[in-house]
Amino acid sequence: MLNKMMGGTFAFMLLAIMLAPSLYLITDLASYDYHRVLQILLFSVLLLAVTRFPARNALSGLPCLILFTCAALGILSAYINGGFIHQWTEVGMMIALVAGADSVARAYNRYPVALESWVKPAWLLGALVYSLLTVAYSYHLLSNAGGMTGYQPMHGFANPRFLNQYQGWFLPVLTGLLLMKSPPWLSRNTWECLVSFGAVMHWALIWQTQGRGVMVGLIASTLLVALFMGKNGRRYASLTLLLSFLGALIAWLLFKTPALVAETTRLTSSGLSRRDVLWADAIGYVESSPWLGIGPMQLATGPTEIATHPHNAVLQMAAEWGVPATLLLCMLLLWGFYRWFIWARSYNAAPNHEDSPWLVALTASMTTAAVHSLVSGIIVMPMSQLMLVLVLGLAIGLYRSFNPIRSAGKPYIVQMFVLSGICAVMVLGAYAWSSKEIPLEIRRLQAEEAAQKKQGREITERSRPLNHPRFWVNGIISD
């Protein structure tokens, strides 16, 4: 019964995450604010479901101690800096992300056939639905509007960069599906054609949106797996090169994208899009408050007109949470990735292991996101956070399935960990419920865009109404 329940919960969460970006053409739900609401609902379902089965292979030991210490430092920072609801909400979000990833891992360990039964088909379905809707919308624009310019369509995200962040997690795993066996209900040729179509379309959108950050991340991850992950890593790199070339060709034919025109491309630009200003501000805050920072989410109260976060995960944590919490978290992540990479590399070298392609794909996905996080808000945006929970949870679950924890954490520690996650989600829900003006904000932005279109003005990234997203699309904290 528990296996069926967790299988159903896992399937529901997968389908929701995979299909959420595709809703932008059929419902108003697919905006930044409603992605946030979906995220909170999914966390609630997952954490409530995971309390129903034993804590086998649950997070314990030194990693758990470090995470609790980081959370305590965040709470102390919020208290010292005023204890406003925004700060408690940010701490709650970070706790919910960690608890969510651990819950996905535990769900996978409890339902180990999930990779074959749910993850592969759900990943493919998400890619196909999104790609087909994009093609249909592109055809509509070409037929009725004479073609597309700038960043049309917006792909269901408040900013094309948020799409790139999602793709940084999603595309490496999608590419890795080509290295895996096809499901028994689908022929190999059909499987390869469908996966390739979805991957090529995502690459076309990366070219169209000129996502420099995600491209740098994809290049870094491709080089890493090609050099150190053996035959499967080299096959993955070859597929990535082929798919990116085909994606560029589709982008040229379908979108007439400026990314492929030397005079208008951003891809070869050395400009930082004012990130240097954001980084300098964040460093200034670190220097003024190194121990506990200025308070979680408090960069959203700054006078800057650029963004409510510094587009760098390390600087954001250091400025808001303090240097000690940042160092502890970075050391834990580096140690965890080192343990994963050494194990994945040795396991991948052994012949005839069906899970080897998953190791390559998940390694590439995590590496892409890690590099991309140094120049973007990956740890801020709701869909990227959902992908973080899913990808890290799958990686942790896969690692634990081959490296069982010899002595699981004491029951009361595990219960405290899950309870912390549930309390964090309750804080997020209360904050979302209390922000009654937020649903109106997306309509205001849509009205501004409609007015620009009516005046015949091109909707580009620069002309798009500023929204300064953080927790909500209008993320500026004014009180």
C-alpha angles and dihedrals in degrees: 000000000000091000091053092047093050091043090054092045092048092048092049092050093047094050092046093052094042096047100037094087090052095059094080092092099045106035143021090236094087099085131107094265095048091046085058092051090048089051092054092047092050092049089052094051094045097047094045091049095047092057089068098073135053120278097246110164090002121162110280146142125036097349090055091048092050092049093049089049092052090049091049091050090050091051090047090050090051091050095046092047096050106286095245118175090249091062094047088049092055091050089049091052093054091048090048091051092053094043090046093053091048090048092053089050092050091046090053092048089050093046104030097171089067093100092062100029101044118000100058096046092042092050091049093045091051091051094047097047092047093046095047093048090048091051091048092049091046090052089050091053093046091050100042107023101036094247142315129288136184113350099343122168102038091210096227095296130109088233130018088234089067088057089052091052090053090047092052089064097033107043100058091054091045090053090048090058087073088065093053133081116269118248114266091248094058131058119241094245093050091047093052093046094050095045092045091051092053093045094048092051092051090050089050089055091049089054091046095050091042093226103188095173096053091044091054089049093049092048091050094048093046091052091047096053093039092055101038111020100069126223095343090050092053091047090051091051092050091050091048092053092048095046093047091052092049089046091054089051092051091047090053094049100038106031104023083220121199088221089082096048112088094216096053106029124119093193095085095038117117092205119119096212089239093304088128088065091050092047092049090051092049092049089051090055090048091053092048096045109019100155105050102003126223093296135281113295091004094123083075089068094058123113093241117127092201108068145328093238132041098243089241122093096206095049091045092054093043094049096045105029101026135249098280094056091045093051092048093050094044092049090050092050093046091047091048094049091047091053090046094047096048091048094043092049094051093043092047090054092061114092127249100013111149093203094057094095089053090056091053094045096047092045090052092047094051093044092050091051093046093053092041091051090067091067104026146042098261092141091051108048118085100227091046089050090052090052089048090056092047099045096041090044092052091047093049092046093049091049093049092049089063097031106042116197106251094217118019119220118277111275095244091052091050091046090051090051094052091042089053089054092049092048089049091053090049089055090050091049092049091050092049092048093049093052096079095161094059100085088057092057096069090051090052091052092047090051090052091051091048090052091051091051092048089054089053094248118148115246106228134157091266097045094045112110111266113250105167096211123208118135090345128023087258093050101164112123108218102174 
